[in-house]
Amino acid sequence: MEKNIPLTEALFYILLAVRKPNHGYGIIQEVEDLTKGRVVLGPGTLYGAIQSLVKKGWIIIHSEDTESRKKKEYLITEEGKQVFEEEVKRLQELVANATLMKGEH
């Protein structure tokens, strides 16, 4: 497994948004909702990131609807889940250490 930690915030939220099958617009909406509008993924950013994640094997194209403008749904892979969990652990350590240090002042 590649060591690609830390993940960018965009990659982190995309992986989070494809824990169940989701299409591009759904990912954009979910990320915006989760971050209360703080993170807004533009289509260029999103599709560049998706291509990169598919190439790494962290997400797969789950389904492709050939009827409606080729709406693809994406889904996280086992490797993607591992990478995501490693990043969550790293972030938890950061927060724990920051909390610990704040207590010393």
N, C-alpha and C positions, 0 to 999 in steps of 0.2 A: 504494500500500500504506500502510495506517495505521501510524503510529509508535506502537506500544503496548508499547514497551520501557521499563523492565524489565517482564517478565512476573511475575505472582505465582508462587510456588512451585507452587501447585495447577495453574495453567494450564500451566506448564512440564512438569510430570509427566504431565498429561493428554495434551498433544501428543506427548510421548515414548511414551505407552502406546498411541496410535492410529496408530503408523507401519505397523501391520498392522491389519486389521479387528478390533475389540474391542468388547465390550458393557460396560455400566455396571459390573456386578459384576467383570468381568475387569479393568477399569481400576483399580477400588479395590484388588483383589488385587495387581496388578502394581506399583502405586505403593507399597503397603505393603512388598512384597518388595524393590523397588529401594532403598528408604530404610531397610530393616531395622526397619520399624515406627515410624520417627520421624514420617512423614507418613501420617495416616489420614484419608482423605476420607470424610466422611459423605455419605449419599445426597442430602441437600439441597444441600450445597456442590457435589457432583459434577454434579447435573442442572442447577443454576443455571449453572455454568461451561460445561457442554456446550451449553446453549441459547445462551449468549453466543458461544461459539466457532462454532456453526453460523450464527448471525446475521452474524458477521464474515466468514464464508466460509473459515475456517481448518480446519474439519472438515466432513464431510458424513455423512449417514446412508447407510451403505454397503448395508445390507440390513435388512429388517424381517420378522421371522418372525411371521406372523399366527397360527400355531398355538399357540406357547408364550408366553402372556402378553405378546405384543408386545415381544419381546426385540429391541431395535435394536442394530445394530453400527455403530460410527463409524470413520471413516478420515480421516487428515490429507489436506489438499489441497496443491497446489503452493504456494499463498500461505501456508498454515500452515507448510509446510516452510521457506519463506524467513524467516518471522518467527522460527521456532525457531532457525534457523542464525544469524540476527543476534544473538539472545539468547545463544547459545553463544559467539559471538565476544566479546560484551560481557563475559561472565563470565570467559572466558579472559584478557582484558585486565586485569580486576580482580585475578585470581589472580597474573598475571605482575607487576603493579605492586606488589602486597603482598609477593611473594617478593623483588623487587628492593629494596624499602625495608627488609625485614628484614635483608638482607645488609649494609646500611649501619650497623647498630647493633652 
